[in-house]
Amino acid sequence: MKIPLRSRLFTLCADDFGQSVPINEAIIDLVRVHRLGAISVMSQGPAWPQGAQALKEYQHVADIGLHLNLTHHFRKSPSIRPLLWWLLAAPLGWVSRDAIRAAFQSQIDAFVAHFGRLPDYLDGHQHVHAFPVIRDALTDVIATNWQGQPLPWVRTPDCLVDTGRVPLKAWILKNATRGFADHVQQAGLRYTKQFGGLYALTPIANFPALMRRWLHELPSGTLLMVHPGKPTMIPGDPIAAARAVEYDYLHNRGLSDDALSADASFVRFSELPA
């Protein structure tokens, strides 16, 4: 049942659709019960072609975006490096803008090939889209692909409003992405002025308690990233256990009760007041 609209508005943005079938199934379950306002797709993922068909039914319920990837290895995925490499190389300019632009274009093409249109927004796996030089490639591909069409909105991790009890991780993120909101604003793009959802991505981090605090304390209009997934034994996903905790809380009564207590509603980011 859809949670009635209340005075405090949030967008829950589920990342990593297309990475695996259990992640896809969890996200479809959540958008079906009106918990999600945005879904970020990994178009290189093995579960994207089939998942795209299921997702089309919900494109008028949630914004469907592209989760640009430079760190997660998929078969035949170019330009993949560990996150630490990008954290060190991007600020020094040791990355190829042309190569990144080509990698992003390939992922946009894979999104369009299966979904039939351009994404509503762009963000990045592990936030690499907002790093120096990479951000320039991002606005390059937007200028190339969105000619004559409504521009996508962009997730701005430098607008982080809560450390999620991982202050070092938050400090690294804000410093690695500093100035990104100004960059996309100059490009004429709409962006997330408050961003949250950062935490340790482990079961012991107590995601329900964190979400409860975010709904009560963070500004109305905040976009909160989430990473739900159904329980799975698929190897290669270091946050699988945290995904299952998130899914259980988001799909069941806990989120509804906490939203009611916080006078909070969940909407599409595109529906937030400008």
C-alpha positions in Angstrom: 0.0 0.0 0.0 1.3 3.4 -0.9 2.3 5.6 2.1 0.2 8.8 2.1 1.9 12.0 1.2 3.2 13.9 4.2 5.1 17.1 4.9 8.7 15.8 4.7 9.7 14.4 1.3 12.5 12.0 0.6 13.7 10.0 -2.5 14.9 6.5 -1.9 17.3 5.6 -4.7 18.1 1.9 -5.1 21.5 1.3 -6.7 22.9 -1.6 -8.7 19.9 -2.9 -10.6 21.2 -5.3 -13.3 24.1 -6.5 -11.2 22.3 -9.8 -10.3 18.9 -11.4 -10.3 18.5 -11.2 -6.5 19.1 -7.5 -6.6 16.7 -7.0 -9.4 14.0 -9.0 -7.7 14.4 -7.0 -4.4 14.2 -3.6 -6.2 11.1 -4.7 -8.3 9.4 -5.8 -5.1 10.1 -2.4 -3.4 9.1 -0.2 -6.4 5.9 -2.3 -6.6 4.9 -1.2 -3.1 5.9 2.4 -3.7 9.0 2.5 -1.5 11.4 3.7 -4.2 11.5 7.0 -6.2 14.7 6.2 -8.2 16.4 3.1 -9.6 20.0 3.2 -10.7 20.9 0.7 -13.4 24.3 -1.0 -14.1 23.8 -1.5 -17.8 26.9 -3.7 -18.1 25.4 -6.1 -15.6 24.4 -9.7 -16.6 20.9 -9.2 -15.2 20.2 -5.9 -17.1 18.8 -7.2 -20.4 16.1 -9.3 -18.7 15.6 -6.9 -15.9 15.0 -4.0 -18.3 11.8 -5.6 -19.5 10.4 -5.9 -15.9 11.5 -2.4 -15.1 9.6 -0.8 -18.0 6.3 -1.4 -16.1 7.4 0.9 -13.3 9.0 3.8 -15.2 6.1 6.0 -14.4 6.4 5.2 -10.7 10.1 5.8 -10.2 12.9 7.7 -12.1 15.1 5.2 -13.9 18.8 6.2 -14.1 22.2 5.0 -15.2 24.7 3.9 -12.5 27.9 4.7 -14.4 30.6 2.2 -13.6 34.4 2.4 -13.6 35.2 0.0 -10.6 33.1 -3.1 -10.8 34.3 -5.9 -13.1 31.8 -7.3 -15.5 32.8 -9.4 -18.5 34.0 -7.2 -21.4 33.7 -4.0 -19.3 36.4 -1.5 -20.4 38.3 1.0 -18.3 37.8 -0.8 -15.0 40.1 0.0 -12.1 39.9 -0.3 -8.3 38.3 2.6 -6.5 41.6 3.5 -4.8 43.3 3.9 -8.2 40.6 6.5 -9.3 40.9 8.3 -5.9 44.6 8.8 -6.5 44.8 9.2 -10.2 41.8 11.5 -10.9 42.9 14.5 -8.8 46.3 14.3 -10.5 44.9 14.2 -14.0 46.3 10.8 -14.7 43.2 9.6 -16.4 42.0 9.8 -20.0 38.9 12.0 -20.5 38.5 10.4 -23.9 38.6 6.8 -22.6 36.2 7.6 -19.8 33.8 9.3 -22.3 33.9 6.2 -24.4 33.2 3.9 -21.4 30.3 6.1 -20.4 28.9 6.2 -24.0 29.1 2.4 -24.1 27.0 2.2 -20.9 24.5 4.7 -22.2 24.1 2.7 -25.4 23.6 -0.5 -23.4 20.9 1.2 -21.3 19.1 2.5 -24.4 19.4 -0.8 -26.3 17.3 -2.6 -23.7 15.2 0.2 -22.2 14.3 2.0 -25.4 15.2 5.5 -24.2 17.7 7.6 -22.4 17.9 7.5 -18.6 16.2 10.0 -16.4 19.3 10.7 -14.4 23.0 9.8 -14.0 25.0 8.8 -11.0 28.0 6.6 -10.4 29.0 3.3 -8.8 31.2 4.3 -5.8 30.6 7.9 -6.8 33.4 7.9 -9.4 31.2 10.1 -11.8 31.9 13.0 -9.5 35.7 12.8 -9.5 37.9 15.3 -11.3 38.3 14.8 -15.1 35.6 12.1 -14.9 33.1 14.8 -14.2 34.1 16.5 -17.4 33.6 13.3 -19.4 30.1 13.0 -17.7 29.0 16.4 -18.9 30.5 15.7 -22.3 28.3 12.7 -22.8 25.2 14.5 -21.5 25.8 17.3 -24.1 26.2 14.7 -26.9 23.3 12.5 -26.1 20.6 14.8 -24.7 20.5 17.3 -27.6 17.0 18.6 -27.9 15.7 16.4 -25.0 15.0 17.2 -21.3 18.3 17.0 -19.5 18.9 14.3 -16.9 19.3 15.2 -13.2 22.5 14.2 -11.5 23.4 12.8 -8.1 25.9 15.0 -6.2 27.8 13.2 -3.5 29.6 16.3 -2.4 26.2 17.4 -1.0 26.4 14.7 1.6 24.5 15.7 4.7 25.2 12.8 7.1 28.4 10.8 7.8 26.4 7.5 8.5 28.7 6.8 11.4 31.6 6.4 9.0 33.3 9.8 9.3 36.5 8.8 7.5 34.6 7.4 4.6 32.4 10.6 4.5 35.5 12.8 4.6 37.1 10.9 1.7 33.9 11.1 -0.4 33.4 14.8 0.2 37.0 15.7 -0.6 37.2 13.4 -3.7 34.0 15.0 -5.1 34.5 18.6 -3.9 33.1 21.1 -6.4 31.0 18.6 -8.3 27.6 20.4 -7.6 29.0 23.6 -8.9 30.2 21.7 -12.0 26.8 20.3 -12.9 25.1 23.6 -12.0 27.2 25.4 -14.5 26.2 22.8 -17.1 22.5 23.7 -16.4 21.6 20.4 -14.8 19.3 19.7 -11.9 21.0 18.0 -9.0 20.5 16.6 -5.5 21.1 19.5 -3.1 21.0 17.0 -0.1 22.4 13.5 -0.4 22.5 10.7 2.2 22.6 7.0 2.8 26.3 6.6 3.3 27.2 3.9 5.9 29.4 0.9 6.5 27.3 -1.5 4.4 27.5 -4.3 6.9 24.7 -5.9 8.9 26.1 -4.8 12.2 25.8 -1.1 11.1 22.1 -1.4 12.0 20.6 0.1 8.8 17.0 0.3 10.3 18.3 2.6 13.1 20.2 4.7 10.6 17.2 5.1 8.3 15.0 6.0 11.3 17.4 8.8 12.2 17.7 10.0 8.7 14.0 10.3 8.2 13.7 12.3 11.4 16.8 14.5 11.2 17.8 15.1 7.6 16.3 18.0 5.5 13.2 17.4 3.5 14.2 16.8 -0.2 17.2 14.6 0.7 17.9 11.7 -1.7 18.9 8.6 0.2 20.8 5.9 -1.6 19.9 2.3 -0.7 21.4 -1.1 -1.8 18.7 -3.8 -1.3 18.9 -7.3 -2.5 17.3 -10.7 -1.7 19.4 -13.2 0.3 21.9 -14.9 -2.0 25.0 -17.0 -2.1 26.2 -15.5 -5.4 29.9 -14.9 -5.0 31.6 -11.6 -5.8 29.2 -9.3 -3.9 30.9 -8.1 -0.7 27.8 -6.3 0.6 25.3 -9.1 0.0 24.6 -9.5 3.7 23.8 -5.8 4.1 21.6 -5.9 1.0 19.4 -8.5 2.7 19.1 -6.5 5.9 18.1 -3.4 3.8 15.5 -5.3 1.8 13.9 -6.8 4.9 13.5 -3.4 6.5 12.4 -1.5 3.4 9.9 -4.1 2.3 8.2 -4.6 5.7 6.3 -2.7 8.3 9.4 -1.0 9.8 9.8 1.6 7.1 6.1 2.4 7.1 6.1 3.0 10.9 9.2 5.1 10.8 8.0 7.2 8.0 4.7 7.8 9.8 6.6 8.8 13.0 8.9 11.2 11.0 5.9 12.6 9.0 7.9 11.5 5.9 6.8 10.5 2.4 8.7 8.9 -0.5 8.6 10.5 -3.9 10.4 10.5 -7.2 13.3 13.0 -7.3 11.8 14.6 -10.4 8.6 15.3 -8.4 10.4 17.3 -5.6 9.8 21.0 -5.6 12.5 22.8 -7.8 
